[in-house]
Structures are given as C-alpha cells and as structure tokens.
C-alpha cells in the first residue's frame, strides 16, 4: 500500500520540513479558502518532525530556515499570479 502524501497549510512547518531535507512535491491552492497547501513526499520521519516542530524541539540552521521560508513565499506569490 502506497503511503499518502503529507499535506499542510502551515508555511512555517513547511519551511522547517524543507530545512530538514524533506521533499516538497507540490504546492496547491485551496479553491475554497485563501490558503496554499504544501504537499510533501511521504517519509517515515515526517510525522515525527511535525510533532517535534509543534513541541518546539527542532534544531534548525536559522539561515537555511529563513531561505526556505522566503522560497515558499515566492512560490505562493507565483501560484497566485499564475491565474
């Protein structure tokens, strides 16, 4: 059975997952709300990473995190402008 993709609308969590080396496979726009959906490749470590993010237990390089956050914001802007 194929694992389902991990999806989140939280940009800061998505930036943290990218900084940890997890693969973003898609960025979708929610048609019913003004939200972007970040879709990650399924991995065994992704649920644990999410729990650690919300528990404030992740140790990430701040410059890498900031770079990934800025990259995600740029991709959201591109998605919104590609009407």
Secondary structure, DSSP 4 states (H G I P E B T S, - for coil): -PPPPEEE--HHHHHHHHHTTPPEEEEEE-SSSS-EEEEE---TTHHHHHHHHHTT-----HHHHHHHHHHHHHHHHHHHH--
